[in-house]
Amino acid sequence: MQENDIKNKLLYKLFPKIYKDSINRIVFEQRQIQLELYQINLQINQIKEERLRVTNEVHGGYVKKLENNDNVIINNTVNVSGTLVWNDSHKTDITHALINVEIDLYILDTDEYICTVCTDENGSFSVNVDFELVYCDSSNEYYELSCRIKLSNNQYKIVNDLNILYEKNFISQYSYELGKYDCSLTIDDSSNINKALQIDQILKLGYKYINVTKYWSQLEMLTISYPFIPSSNPNTTQVSHYVFIENKMYIEQDDYSHPDVILHELGHHFFKNILGVYSPGGSHFFGELLTSKMSIDEACKLSWNEAIATYFSIGLQQYLDLSTFEISFLGNDLY
């Protein structure tokens, strides 16, 4: 027997997985094992790709945690979305969308700012954020998000009776079941901040009308103070009112759900800024004889200001057909 044949038999006993290549060279088991491992890895990758495809179809291309505790990252983004609504305290089981509400998103633990989103006409929003921003490698978990609603913009701000800006905060956790952060929120009228959010919704409708006119740029910053707590002095104003020299609206505790009153006071702000007309102000009531406590000139100015503000409130609601929102007391022709 030739030496090569002996070597081949010996190699076959030691390494049964051998074969000859195209030019009759012996390929040892290590090469074969590497080939088999490559084929196995190829099959694993195909399984992973299929699992990724299914995950992508189910969860819209966002991050999902698998059963084996591995994280599958698709497009390196995580979805943050939600719907914000408020309960109508005057109508059972009726909710309304919180429209055009800006929400600042932060990492709860680090207070790192992520982005600002805005709800649409359905009270919904959706944004994709970088995976690295919201995922903690050391704990292998997603951070909790701090969602902050500030009741201010470049046209008005709503403050409490201590003149502190209202801010609504709530926390959102990542949902592995949904494959995203769900920042949905339903508010009632159990707190002043929730009531202030309802005032904000009425003001947004009012400014929607103002912003389509050519006068919107003439309006100075408006401050809304809520709740207005009447003084014990009977000679001072006891109800919701607007102070011309302050560009400030004071809303009495129960008027948060009265659109007519809120838009009436907004009317004072509108006409004061575009016409420069100031009202004498002071306490006044329906059917009261104003000349009994002020001059005819002052009484006429006060009466005209009250009438035009009421016209602004009711006319605006009818022009925008706000009755379609089905919000209590909104969109009717009664003041």
C-alpha positions as CSV (number, residue, x, y, z in Angstrom):
1,M,0.0,0.0,0.0
2,Q,1.3,3.4,-1.0
3,E,2.2,5.9,1.7
4,N,-0.5,8.4,0.6
5,D,-3.2,5.7,0.8
6,I,-2.1,4.9,4.4
7,K,-2.2,8.6,5.3
8,N,-5.7,8.9,3.7
9,K,-7.0,5.9,5.7
10,L,-5.4,7.2,8.9
11,L,-6.9,10.7,8.3
12,Y,-10.3,9.2,7.6
13,K,-10.2,7.3,10.9
14,L,-9.1,10.4,12.8
15,F,-11.2,12.9,10.8
16,P,-14.2,11.1,9.3
17,K,-15.6,14.3,7.8
18,I,-13.2,14.8,5.0
19,Y,-13.6,15.1,1.3
20,K,-11.5,15.9,-1.8
21,D,-11.8,19.3,-3.5
22,S,-11.9,19.9,-7.3
23,I,-8.2,19.3,-7.7
24,N,-8.2,16.2,-5.6
25,R,-6.8,17.8,-2.4
26,I,-7.9,16.5,0.9
27,V,-9.9,18.9,3.0
28,F,-9.8,18.3,6.7
29,E,-12.6,18.1,9.2
30,Q,-11.9,21.6,10.5
31,R,-12.7,23.2,7.2
32,Q,-15.9,21.0,7.0
33,I,-16.9,22.0,10.5
34,Q,-16.5,25.7,9.6
35,L,-18.7,25.2,6.6
36,E,-21.4,23.5,8.7
37,L,-21.2,26.3,11.3
38,Y,-21.6,28.8,8.5
39,Q,-24.6,27.0,7.3
40,I,-26.1,26.9,10.8
41,N,-25.4,30.6,11.3
42,L,-27.1,31.3,8.0
43,Q,-30.2,29.5,9.1
44,I,-30.2,31.4,12.5
45,N,-29.9,34.7,10.7
46,Q,-32.8,33.8,8.4
47,I,-34.8,33.0,11.5
48,K,-33.8,36.3,13.1
49,E,-34.7,38.1,9.9
50,E,-38.1,36.5,9.8
51,R,-38.7,37.3,13.5
52,L,-37.6,40.9,12.8
53,R,-40.0,41.0,9.8
54,V,-42.9,39.8,12.0
55,T,-42.0,42.2,14.8
56,N,-41.9,45.0,12.3
57,E,-45.3,44.2,10.9
58,V,-46.9,43.9,14.3
59,H,-45.3,46.9,16.0
60,G,-44.8,49.3,13.2
61,G,-41.0,49.2,13.1
62,Y,-40.4,50.0,16.8
63,V,-38.5,48.4,19.6
64,K,-39.7,45.1,21.0
65,K,-38.3,43.0,23.8
66,L,-38.2,39.3,22.9
67,E,-39.1,36.3,25.2
68,N,-35.4,35.4,25.6
69,N,-34.7,38.9,27.0
70,D,-33.0,40.1,23.8
71,N,-33.9,43.5,22.4
72,V,-34.7,43.7,18.7
73,I,-34.2,47.2,17.4
74,I,-35.8,48.2,14.2
75,N,-34.8,51.5,12.6
76,N,-33.2,52.4,15.9
77,T,-36.3,54.3,17.0
78,V,-39.0,54.0,19.6
79,N,-42.5,55.3,19.2
80,V,-44.0,57.6,21.8
81,S,-47.7,58.3,21.2
82,G,-51.0,58.9,23.0
83,T,-54.4,60.5,23.1
84,L,-55.4,63.3,25.6
85,V,-59.1,63.9,26.4
86,W,-61.1,65.6,29.1
87,N,-64.4,64.6,30.7
88,D,-67.3,67.0,30.2
89,S,-68.6,67.4,33.8
90,H,-72.0,68.5,32.4
91,K,-72.5,65.4,30.2
92,T,-72.3,61.9,31.4
93,D,-69.7,59.6,29.7
94,I,-68.8,62.4,27.2
95,T,-65.1,63.2,26.5
96,H,-63.5,65.8,24.3
97,A,-60.1,65.9,22.7
98,L,-57.4,68.1,24.1
99,I,-56.4,69.8,20.9
100,N,-53.2,71.7,20.0
101,V,-51.7,70.8,23.4
102,E,-47.9,71.0,23.5
103,I,-46.2,68.3,25.5
104,D,-42.5,68.4,26.5
105,L,-41.0,64.9,26.8
106,Y,-38.1,64.3,29.3
107,I,-36.3,61.3,30.7
108,L,-37.7,61.1,34.3
109,D,-34.5,60.0,36.0
110,T,-32.1,62.4,34.3
111,D,-34.5,65.3,33.4
112,E,-32.9,65.2,29.9
113,Y,-35.1,66.9,27.3
114,I,-36.1,64.7,24.4
115,C,-38.5,66.7,22.2
116,T,-41.8,68.6,22.1
117,V,-44.9,67.2,20.5
118,C,-48.4,68.7,19.8
119,T,-51.8,67.0,19.8
120,D,-54.0,67.1,16.7
121,E,-57.7,67.7,16.4
122,N,-58.3,64.3,17.9
123,G,-56.1,64.9,20.9
124,S,-53.5,62.5,19.5
125,F,-49.8,62.7,18.8
126,S,-47.1,60.3,17.7
127,V,-43.3,60.7,17.4
128,N,-40.4,58.4,16.9
129,V,-37.4,59.1,19.1
130,D,-33.8,57.6,19.1
131,F,-33.5,54.3,20.9
132,E,-30.4,55.4,22.7
133,L,-32.2,58.3,24.3
134,V,-34.7,56.2,26.1
135,Y,-32.9,52.9,26.8
136,C,-30.6,52.2,29.7
137,D,-27.9,49.7,28.8
138,S,-26.8,49.1,32.4
139,S,-30.3,48.0,33.6
140,N,-31.5,46.6,30.3
141,E,-34.7,48.6,30.6
142,Y,-36.4,51.6,29.1
143,Y,-36.5,54.8,31.1
144,E,-39.7,56.3,32.3
145,L,-40.7,59.4,30.5
146,S,-41.9,62.6,32.2
147,C,-44.6,64.3,30.1
148,R,-45.1,68.0,30.8
149,I,-47.9,70.3,29.6
150,K,-47.2,74.0,30.1
151,L,-50.2,76.2,29.7
152,S,-48.4,79.0,27.9
153,N,-47.6,80.0,24.3
154,N,-46.6,83.2,22.5
155,Q,-50.1,84.7,22.9
156,Y,-51.2,83.8,26.4
157,K,-50.4,82.0,29.6
158,I,-52.5,80.6,32.4
159,V,-51.3,81.0,36.0
160,N,-52.7,80.2,39.4
161,D,-53.8,82.7,42.1
162,L,-50.1,82.9,43.2
163,N,-49.2,83.9,39.6
164,I,-47.3,80.6,39.1
165,L,-47.6,79.1,35.6
166,Y,-49.7,76.0,35.5
167,E,-47.9,72.8,34.4
168,K,-49.5,69.4,34.1
169,N,-47.1,66.5,34.7
170,F,-47.7,62.7,34.1
171,I,-45.4,59.7,33.7
172,S,-45.3,57.2,30.8
173,Q,-43.7,53.8,30.9
174,Y,-42.6,51.7,27.9
175,S,-45.1,49.0,27.1
176,Y,-43.6,45.7,25.8
177,E,-47.0,44.5,24.9
178,L,-47.7,47.5,22.6
179,G,-44.0,47.9,21.6
180,K,-44.1,51.7,22.4
181,Y,-44.6,54.3,25.0
182,D,-48.3,55.0,25.6
183,C,-48.8,58.6,26.9
184,S,-52.6,58.6,26.9
185,L,-54.3,60.7,29.5
186,T,-57.9,61.5,30.6
187,I,-58.5,64.4,32.9
188,D,-61.6,65.4,34.9
189,D,-62.3,68.6,36.9
190,S,-61.0,67.3,40.2
191,S,-58.1,69.8,40.3
192,N,-57.4,73.4,39.3
193,I,-54.8,72.4,36.8
194,N,-57.3,70.2,35.1
195,K,-59.8,73.0,35.0
196,A,-57.1,75.3,33.7
197,L,-56.6,72.8,30.8
198,Q,-60.3,73.2,30.0
199,I,-59.9,77.0,30.0
200,D,-57.0,76.6,27.7
201,Q,-59.2,74.6,25.2
202,I,-61.7,77.4,25.1
203,L,-59.0,80.0,24.6
204,K,-57.5,78.0,21.7
205,L,-60.8,78.2,19.9
206,G,-61.0,82.0,20.6
207,Y,-57.5,82.5,19.2
208,K,-58.3,80.3,16.2
209,Y,-60.7,83.1,15.2
210,I,-58.3,85.9,16.1
211,N,-55.4,84.4,14.2
212,V,-57.3,84.4,10.9
213,T,-57.8,88.2,11.2
214,K,-55.2,90.8,10.3
215,Y,-55.2,92.0,13.9
216,W,-53.6,89.0,15.7
217,S,-50.1,90.6,15.7
218,Q,-51.4,93.6,17.5
219,L,-52.4,91.7,20.6
220,E,-50.1,91.9,23.6
221,M,-49.4,88.9,25.8
222,L,-52.5,87.9,27.8
223,T,-52.3,86.5,31.3
224,I,-55.2,84.4,32.7
225,S,-55.4,84.0,36.4
226,Y,-57.4,81.0,37.7
227,P,-59.1,80.7,40.1
228,F,-60.0,84.3,40.9
229,I,-60.9,84.4,44.6
230,P,-63.3,87.4,45.2
231,S,-62.4,89.8,48.0
232,S,-64.5,90.1,51.1
233,N,-64.8,93.8,50.2
234,P,-68.3,94.2,48.6
235,N,-67.1,97.3,46.7
236,T,-64.6,95.2,44.6
237,T,-65.3,93.0,41.6
238,Q,-66.7,89.7,42.7
239,V,-66.9,87.9,39.3
240,S,-64.7,87.0,36.4
241,H,-63.3,90.2,34.8
242,Y,-60.5,91.7,32.6
243,V,-58.1,94.3,33.9
244,F,-57.2,96.6,30.9
245,I,-54.0,98.1,32.2
246,E,-52.7,94.6,33.2
247,N,-53.7,92.7,30.0
248,K,-54.9,90.2,32.5
249,M,-58.1,88.1,32.7
250,Y,-59.4,86.8,36.1
251,I,-61.6,83.7,35.9
252,E,-63.8,82.9,38.9
253,Q,-63.7,79.4,40.3
254,D,-66.9,78.0,38.6
255,D,-66.4,79.8,35.2
256,Y,-63.8,77.3,33.9
257,S,-66.6,75.5,32.1
258,H,-68.5,78.6,30.9
259,P,-67.2,79.4,27.3
260,D,-69.4,82.5,27.0
261,V,-67.7,84.1,30.0
262,I,-64.1,83.2,29.0
263,L,-64.6,84.4,25.4
264,H,-66.3,87.6,26.7
265,E,-63.2,88.5,28.7
266,L,-61.1,87.6,25.7
267,G,-63.2,90.1,23.7
268,H,-62.2,92.8,26.1
269,H,-58.5,92.0,25.4
270,F,-59.1,91.9,21.7
271,F,-60.8,95.3,21.4
272,K,-58.6,97.0,23.9
273,N,-55.5,96.1,21.8
274,I,-56.8,96.8,18.3
275,L,-58.9,99.9,19.2
276,G,-57.2,101.2,22.2
277,V,-60.5,101.6,24.0
278,Y,-60.5,101.3,27.8
279,S,-63.5,100.6,30.0
280,P,-64.0,102.4,33.2
281,G,-64.5,98.9,34.7
282,G,-65.8,98.4,38.2
283,S,-68.7,96.3,39.5
284,H,-71.7,96.2,37.1
285,F,-74.8,94.0,36.7
286,F,-77.6,93.4,34.2
287,G,-80.3,96.1,34.5
288,E,-78.2,98.3,36.7
289,L,-78.5,102.1,36.3
290,L,-74.8,102.9,35.8
291,T,-75.3,106.7,35.9
292,S,-76.2,106.3,39.6
293,K,-72.5,105.7,40.3
294,M,-70.6,107.2,37.4
295,S,-70.8,109.9,34.7
296,I,-72.8,109.5,31.5
297,D,-69.6,109.4,29.5
298,E,-68.2,106.6,31.7
299,A,-71.5,104.7,31.7
300,C,-71.6,104.8,27.9
301,K,-68.0,103.5,27.6
302,L,-68.7,100.7,30.1
303,S,-72.0,99.7,28.4
304,W,-70.4,99.7,24.9
305,N,-67.4,97.6,26.1
306,E,-69.7,95.1,27.7
307,A,-71.9,94.9,24.6
308,I,-69.0,94.5,22.1
309,A,-67.3,91.8,24.3
310,T,-70.5,89.8,24.4
311,Y,-71.0,90.2,20.7
312,F,-67.4,89.0,20.2
313,S,-68.1,85.9,22.4
314,I,-71.3,84.8,20.8
315,G,-70.4,85.9,17.2
316,L,-67.1,84.0,17.4
317,Q,-68.9,80.8,18.4
318,Q,-71.4,81.0,15.7
319,Y,-68.8,82.0,13.0
320,L,-66.7,79.0,13.9
321,D,-69.8,76.7,14.3
322,L,-68.5,75.6,17.7
323,S,-71.7,73.7,18.5
324,T,-70.2,70.9,16.5
325,F,-67.7,70.2,19.3
326,E,-70.7,69.3,21.5
327,I,-69.1,70.9,24.5
328,S,-71.5,72.0,27.2
329,F,-72.7,75.7,26.7
330,L,-70.4,76.1,23.7
331,G,-71.8,77.3,20.3
332,N,-75.3,78.4,21.3
333,D,-76.7,81.9,20.8
334,L,-77.4,82.6,24.5
335,Y,-75.1,84.4,26.9
